[in-house]
Amino acid sequence: MCHALRFATTSVILCIGFVAAAQAEELVVASYGGSFGEAVKACHVAPFEKATGATVSIKLNNSSQTAAALRATAGNSDLDVVFMDDAFSAQTNNEGLNEKLDRSKLTHGADIIPAAWGKDDSYVVTMVSATALVYDPKVVKTPPTSWLDLFDPQYAGKYVIGDISGTSGWQFLLALNKIKGGSLDNVDPGIAAIKPLAKGAIVLYTQADQVISLFERGEVVIAAWYPNNAAAAAARGLSLAVAYPKEGAVGILPTMVIPKGGKKLTLAHKFVDQVLSADGQKCFSERAMIGAVNTKVTLSEKVAQIVPYGETLKNVWFIDPGVVAKNIPTWTRRWQREVAR
């Protein structure tokens, strides 16, 4: 009888456990990889799971891949929350693929800089970064000062730039285009200038982590890349330094979007709120070496020296995301036709 009672009690406990596990909600989040993705897990996923009991599944994509996924599943996305750069978020909003953020569900929304909110609250900027120059100071004794330094013969066969499907790719193209006299309506000068550079690059990378292994193996000594990724790799012992070009780095404003037609809107808003919280932003800034948008966050001196901040921030070129959203399909087709190999 006692054995039967113990068995029955154990069965009830196990049953309750199975029911609880079955009821635990899963949130699918599209994120960039590398140091960014690791910081998302540590600073946002872990506290969110602890606070809600939900689980988070991370899907690694760049902005172009995520935008394509939203289009392919319009109104019925398998992604609950996504990170994308502001140009892509503006683009998907123009296509009716973004859910309007409900600020009443965001307890930390009032602490965010006003400029962070996208048109009609269709997205929110979560941090500030840039595309700049990254180099190996053990090899490159004189720090680069201009985007044009990538054309220096001393770097022939030892540099890398991004593919246009990634943010650094189209941003470097536009930076070069601006230097060569082009405009956002005319990228002919940039396309012409970047062709030989793309041909001589070790690779046109599509994921930020690809660059780390190239530096580790000594295959490249300079890159148009992201300061936050470089700083994270340097913290692990890789010889890397960041240079902000005199013409200005190109600003990156990673955003969060809740895809239209999502079935977990309340949970999705809770995750966005975690990302916007002062604790989450502080943790993320320190780990990923990236600027915060929560006004209650103070950057440490170490982070302030890496991210766009002070004078370097003043010189950053923040391109209108609406203009980029309108033109990037054309730029991409031209890149694929005239630049990619």
N, C-alpha and C positions, 0 to 999 in steps of 0.2 A: 504493500500500500504506500509506504514511504517512498520506495523507489519510483512508483508510478506517479506520486505527487511531484517528486523532484523532476521527473521526466516531463510532466505536464507543465510545470513552472518554467523549465528550461525552454520548452517548445514555445511558450507564450513570449518569453524574452526574445528568442530568436525571431519569432514572427513579427514582433514589434520592430526589431532591428531591420528586418527585410522591408517592412512597410515604410519605415523612415528613409531607408536608402532609396526605395522606389519613388518616394515623394520629393527627394532632393532635386531641385531644379538645376539644369545645366545652362550656362550662358556661353554662347560661342562668340569669341572676340577675335577680329582680324587685327593683327599687329605687325609692325616691322620686326625684323629679327635682330640679332647681334646684341650689343649692350642695351639697346632700347628695349628689346623684348625681355631681357633678363630683369631690367629695372621694372617693367610692367608687372612681371610675376611677383617680385619682391615687395614693391611699394603699393601695388593696387590689388592684384589678384589675392594675395595671402590675407590682407586685412578684410577684403570684401567677402571672401569665403568664410572667414571666422565670424564676421558680423551677421551674415545672412544664412549660413548653412548651405548655400548653393555651391555648385562647382563651376569652374571656368575652364573652357577648352580654348586654347590659343591656336589660331590658324595664321601662319606666317605668310604675308604678302607684301609687295610694295604697293604704292598708291594706285598705280595703273592696273595692277592685277585685281585689287579690291574693287575698283570702280567697274571693271569688266564683269566681275562676279555679281555686282548689284544689278547691272543691266541684264545679265543672263537670267536672273531670277526675279525680275521686276515685280515688286509687290508680294513676293513670297520667298524672301531671302532666308537662307539657312544660317546667316550671320545676324547676331542680335545687336552687336555694337562694333563699330569699326574705327580704326585710326586711318586717316588719310590726310595728305597735305591739303591746304586750303583751296588750291586751284581745282583739285579733283572733287572736293566737297561742294564747291560752287557749281561745278559741272554736273554732278549727280543731282544737285538740287534743281538746276534748270531742267533736268529731265524728269522731275517729279519722283525721285527715288529716295528722298530724305524725309524722315518723320520730323515734325516740328518739336523741338525740345520744350518741355513743360517746366518753366522755371519754378513753379510752385512746388515741384518735386525735387528741386535741387537746393538743399539747405546751405550750400556754399556758393551758390550763384552770385550772391550780392558781393562777395569778396573778389570777384574776377574783374579784371580791367574791362571797361565798356567795349573797347575795340575788339575784344575776343569773340564777341557774338556775331555769327554769320547772318546773312540776310534772312529776315523773318525767323530768326532763331533756328535755322535749318542745320546748323552745326555750331560748335564752340571750339575755339583755339585752346589748346591745353598746354602749350609750351612754346618757346622761341629758340630756334637754332639757325643754322646757315650752311651754305656750301662755301668752302674756302679752300686754301691750299694746305696740304699736309705733306711733310717731308721727313727724311731721316737725317737728323743733325750730325750723325757720325760720318755720313758721306757728303751731305750738302753743307759745306762750311759757311757759306754766305746765304742767309735766309732769303727766300724768294720774296719779291715785293709787288709783283704784277701778275695778272692772269697770263700775260704774254710770255712770262718766263718758261712756261711749258713748251714753248717753241725753241728754247735754247738748245743748241746741238749737244751740250754736255749731258742732256737728259735723253738723248735719242735711244730708243729701245728700253728705257728705264722708267717709263711713266705709265699712268693709267687714268682713263676718264670713264664716266658713267654712260651707259646706254640711255637713250631718251625715255625709255619706259620707267626709269628711276628719276627721282627729283634732281639729283646732281647733274644728270645728263642734260635735261632741258635747261637747267639753270646756268650751267657753264656755257651752253650754246648761246643763250641770251646775253650773258655777260660779254662773251666774245663778239657777238653781233653788235652790241652797244659800242664797244671800243672801236669797231671797224666802221662805224657810222650808220648802222642799221637802226631799225625801230621795231616795235612790237607788231607793226603791220607789214614790215619788210625784213625778213630774216635772210635775204640773199647774201649779204656780206658775211653773216655768221656761218651759213652753210658752206660757203666757199672757203672760209678760213679753217673750218673744223675738219674738212675732208682729209687733208694730209695728216692732221694730228690723229684722227680716228684710225687711219690706215697704219700709223706707226705705233699705236698704243698696244701694250701687251694684251689687253682685253678690253672690251666695252662692258664693264660690269653691270649686273642687274640687281645684285644684292650687296649691301654694305659689307658683309662679312667676307666677301671674296677678296677685298683689298687687304685685309689683315694677313692672310696667308701669303699674299704676294710680297708684302713688306717683310714678313718673317723669313721667307726664302731668299730675300735679297734680290728679287726679280725686278722690283721697282724701288725708286728712291724719292718719288714725288707723285702726288695725285691731287685731282680735284675731288675733294671728299668732305666728310662731315667732322667738324671739331669734336663733337661729343663722342663719336666712335673712336676717333684717334686718341682722345684723352683716356677713354676706358681701356684701350689696348696698351697705352703707355703706362697706365697704373699697374698693368700685369707684367711690365718689364720690357715692352717693345720700344725700340728707339724711334720716337716720333715727336714732332713738334708742329705747331699750327702757325700759319702766317695768314693774316688778313690782307688781301690785295689792296693796293692804294686806290684802285678804281672802285673798290667796295665789294664786300662779299654779297652773296645773294641770300636774302632772308628766307627761312623756312618756318612756316607756321603749321605744325601738325595739329590736326583737329580730331574731334570725335563726332561721329554721326550715328544715329539710330536709323537703320534702314526702314523704309516705308513698309507698312504691313506687318511689322514685327508682332509676335505673339506674346512677348515677355516685356512689355513696355515699362511696367513698374520696376522690374528687376534691372532692366537696362538703364533706367534713370538712376537707380541706386549705384550702379557701377560708374556711370558718368560722374555722379556726385563724389564718389571716392577719389576719382582722378583729379577733381577740382579742389579737394580738401587741402588745407594748409599742410597737414601732416603728409599727405600723399605727394603733394607738389615738392615739399622740402626734401623728402626721401628721394624722389625721382631726380630732382636737380642734382643732388649730391652724388647719386650713383651713376647717372647717365651723363653728367656734365652738360646740362641743358638749362636754359632760362625758364623761369616760372611765370605764370600769369595771375596767380593768386597774390593779391596785394599784401597779405599778411606774411609772406615768405621773404626772408632776408638771405641773400646768397653769401656763402662763405667766400673768403678771399681767393681760395683755390679755384672755385668754380667761376668766380667773376673774371679770372684771368684767361679762361678758356672760352666761355660762351660770349656771344655778342653782348657787350655791356659797356657802358660809358661811351668813350670815343669810337670804339669799333662798332657799337650799336648805331650811333649817329650816322655812320658811313654805310650802313647796310642798305641794300636796295631791296625794298619790299615791293614786289610787283603785284599789281591789281589782280586778285584771283579771278575776277570775272573776265578780264581780258585774256588771261591764260586759258581759262576754261573754254572760251570761245575759239581760240586759235590752236590749242595743242593737238587736236586731231589732224589739222593740216600740217603742222610742224612734224608730227610723227610720221605721216605719210611721206613727206619729203625726206626725212631722216632715213626711213627704211629704203627708199628708192635711190637716194643719192649718197648717203653716208655709211649705212650699215654694210657689213661685209660678211 
